[in-house]
Amino acid sequence: MVEEEAKSRGIKVKSTTLAFPNYAIVDHWIDGELQKRIMSKDYDYVVVQQGPSSQPEGRKMLIEDGALLKKLCDKYDTKLAYFMVWPSQTYYHTFDGVIKNHRDAAQQNEAILCPVGEAWKAYFDENDDFSLYGTDGFHPSPKGSRLAAQVIVDTLLGDG
């Protein structure tokens, strides 16, 4: 969807995905494929995303494991970006923690922040409409995915 959003703005983007269920940044670090891809020097940006991370353990992983990636990205002239996510509807009350922990991780690691979660929260707060969530109340609906892609493109390629 990021490629499609960029194309709609006249920008050509090529992306690859490295994602597995229930993986945190540390899991990618341990399995080593992410490092191989960064070392290939084929990427301008590495966008990392893990679960909501509103709790202390998730915060620690965002910051500490993000620092490992930042060091590697810097060595291979790649920019690290955090994809700020959102909590499930059930844990909506943790949204401020999700936002804070992603903001802090990006700031402490001198990385880019794609504030998708902030855009979601603003939408909910303004419209009292939770249609960005899919049927499971956690993953995004197509509408939520489109908004995420817009924020990522805005942040990395222009208007953000």
Contacts in CASP RR format, 6 or more apart in sequence:
PFRMAT RR
TARGET T0000
AUTHOR 0000-0000-0000
METHOD contacts of the structure
MODEL  1
MVEEEAKSRGIKVKSTTLAFPNYAIVDHWIDGELQKRIMSKDYDYVVVQQ
GPSSQPEGRKMLIEDGALLKKLCDKYDTKLAYFMVWPSQTYYHTFDGVIK
NHRDAAQQNEAILCPVGEAWKAYFDENDDFSLYGTDGFHPSPKGSRLAAQ
VIVDTLLGDG
1 145 0 8 1.000
1 146 0 8 1.000
1 148 0 8 1.000
1 149 0 8 1.000
2 13 0 8 1.000
2 15 0 8 1.000
2 149 0 8 1.000
2 152 0 8 1.000
2 153 0 8 1.000
3 13 0 8 1.000
3 14 0 8 1.000
3 15 0 8 1.000
4 149 0 8 1.000
5 146 0 8 1.000
5 149 0 8 1.000
5 150 0 8 1.000
5 152 0 8 1.000
5 153 0 8 1.000
6 12 0 8 1.000
6 13 0 8 1.000
6 153 0 8 1.000
6 157 0 8 1.000
7 13 0 8 1.000
9 153 0 8 1.000
9 157 0 8 1.000
11 153 0 8 1.000
11 157 0 8 1.000
13 153 0 8 1.000
13 157 0 8 1.000
16 37 0 8 1.000
18 28 0 8 1.000
18 33 0 8 1.000
18 34 0 8 1.000
18 37 0 8 1.000
20 27 0 8 1.000
23 50 0 8 1.000
24 50 0 8 1.000
24 51 0 8 1.000
24 58 0 8 1.000
24 61 0 8 1.000
24 65 0 8 1.000
25 48 0 8 1.000
25 50 0 8 1.000
25 61 0 8 1.000
25 62 0 8 1.000
25 65 0 8 1.000
25 66 0 8 1.000
25 69 0 8 1.000
26 61 0 8 1.000
26 65 0 8 1.000
28 34 0 8 1.000
28 48 0 8 1.000
29 35 0 8 1.000
29 65 0 8 1.000
29 68 0 8 1.000
29 69 0 8 1.000
34 46 0 8 1.000
34 69 0 8 1.000
35 72 0 8 1.000
37 43 0 8 1.000
37 46 0 8 1.000
38 46 0 8 1.000
38 69 0 8 1.000
38 72 0 8 1.000
38 73 0 8 1.000
38 76 0 8 1.000
38 78 0 8 1.000
39 72 0 8 1.000
39 76 0 8 1.000
41 76 0 8 1.000
41 77 0 8 1.000
41 78 0 8 1.000
43 78 0 8 1.000
44 78 0 8 1.000
44 79 0 8 1.000
45 78 0 8 1.000
45 79 0 8 1.000
45 80 0 8 1.000
45 81 0 8 1.000
45 112 0 8 1.000
45 156 0 8 1.000
46 69 0 8 1.000
46 73 0 8 1.000
46 78 0 8 1.000
46 79 0 8 1.000
46 80 0 8 1.000
46 81 0 8 1.000
47 81 0 8 1.000
47 82 0 8 1.000
47 83 0 8 1.000
47 114 0 8 1.000
47 152 0 8 1.000
47 156 0 8 1.000
48 66 0 8 1.000
48 69 0 8 1.000
48 80 0 8 1.000
48 81 0 8 1.000
48 82 0 8 1.000
48 83 0 8 1.000
49 82 0 8 1.000
49 83 0 8 1.000
49 85 0 8 1.000
50 58 0 8 1.000
50 61 0 8 1.000
50 62 0 8 1.000
50 85 0 8 1.000
51 58 0 8 1.000
51 85 0 8 1.000
52 85 0 8 1.000
52 86 0 8 1.000
52 87 0 8 1.000
52 88 0 8 1.000
52 91 0 8 1.000
52 94 0 8 1.000
52 98 0 8 1.000
53 59 0 8 1.000
53 61 0 8 1.000
53 62 0 8 1.000
53 85 0 8 1.000
53 98 0 8 1.000
53 101 0 8 1.000
53 102 0 8 1.000
54 87 0 8 1.000
54 91 0 8 1.000
54 94 0 8 1.000
54 95 0 8 1.000
54 97 0 8 1.000
54 98 0 8 1.000
54 101 0 8 1.000
55 94 0 8 1.000
58 101 0 8 1.000
59 101 0 8 1.000
59 104 0 8 1.000
59 105 0 8 1.000
62 82 0 8 1.000
62 101 0 8 1.000
62 102 0 8 1.000
62 104 0 8 1.000
62 105 0 8 1.000
63 104 0 8 1.000
63 105 0 8 1.000
63 108 0 8 1.000
63 109 0 8 1.000
66 80 0 8 1.000
66 105 0 8 1.000
66 109 0 8 1.000
66 111 0 8 1.000
67 108 0 8 1.000
67 109 0 8 1.000
69 80 0 8 1.000
70 80 0 8 1.000
70 109 0 8 1.000
70 110 0 8 1.000
70 111 0 8 1.000
73 79 0 8 1.000
73 80 0 8 1.000
79 111 0 8 1.000
79 112 0 8 1.000
80 109 0 8 1.000
80 111 0 8 1.000
80 112 0 8 1.000
81 106 0 8 1.000
81 111 0 8 1.000
81 112 0 8 1.000
81 113 0 8 1.000
81 114 0 8 1.000
81 152 0 8 1.000
81 155 0 8 1.000
81 156 0 8 1.000
82 102 0 8 1.000
82 105 0 8 1.000
82 106 0 8 1.000
82 111 0 8 1.000
82 112 0 8 1.000
82 113 0 8 1.000
82 114 0 8 1.000
83 114 0 8 1.000
83 116 0 8 1.000
83 148 0 8 1.000
83 152 0 8 1.000
84 98 0 8 1.000
84 99 0 8 1.000
84 102 0 8 1.000
84 103 0 8 1.000
84 113 0 8 1.000
84 114 0 8 1.000
84 115 0 8 1.000
84 116 0 8 1.000
84 117 0 8 1.000
84 118 0 8 1.000
85 98 0 8 1.000
85 102 0 8 1.000
85 116 0 8 1.000
85 117 0 8 1.000
86 95 0 8 1.000
86 98 0 8 1.000
86 116 0 8 1.000
86 117 0 8 1.000
86 120 0 8 1.000
86 121 0 8 1.000
86 132 0 8 1.000
87 94 0 8 1.000
87 95 0 8 1.000
87 98 0 8 1.000
88 133 0 8 1.000
88 137 0 8 1.000
88 138 0 8 1.000
89 130 0 8 1.000
89 133 0 8 1.000
89 137 0 8 1.000
89 138 0 8 1.000
90 137 0 8 1.000
92 124 0 8 1.000
95 117 0 8 1.000
95 121 0 8 1.000
98 117 0 8 1.000
99 115 0 8 1.000
99 117 0 8 1.000
99 118 0 8 1.000
99 121 0 8 1.000
102 113 0 8 1.000
102 115 0 8 1.000
102 117 0 8 1.000
103 113 0 8 1.000
103 115 0 8 1.000
105 111 0 8 1.000
106 112 0 8 1.000
106 113 0 8 1.000
107 113 0 8 1.000
112 155 0 8 1.000
112 156 0 8 1.000
113 155 0 8 1.000
114 151 0 8 1.000
114 152 0 8 1.000
114 155 0 8 1.000
114 156 0 8 1.000
115 151 0 8 1.000
115 155 0 8 1.000
116 147 0 8 1.000
116 148 0 8 1.000
116 151 0 8 1.000
116 152 0 8 1.000
119 147 0 8 1.000
119 148 0 8 1.000
119 150 0 8 1.000
119 151 0 8 1.000
120 132 0 8 1.000
120 144 0 8 1.000
120 147 0 8 1.000
123 129 0 8 1.000
123 132 0 8 1.000
123 147 0 8 1.000
124 130 0 8 1.000
124 132 0 8 1.000
130 137 0 8 1.000
131 141 0 8 1.000
131 143 0 8 1.000
131 144 0 8 1.000
132 140 0 8 1.000
132 141 0 8 1.000
132 143 0 8 1.000
132 144 0 8 1.000
132 147 0 8 1.000
133 139 0 8 1.000
133 140 0 8 1.000
133 141 0 8 1.000
133 144 0 8 1.000
134 140 0 8 1.000
134 141 0 8 1.000
134 144 0 8 1.000
135 141 0 8 1.000
140 147 0 8 1.000
140 148 0 8 1.000
151 160 0 8 1.000
154 160 0 8 1.000
END
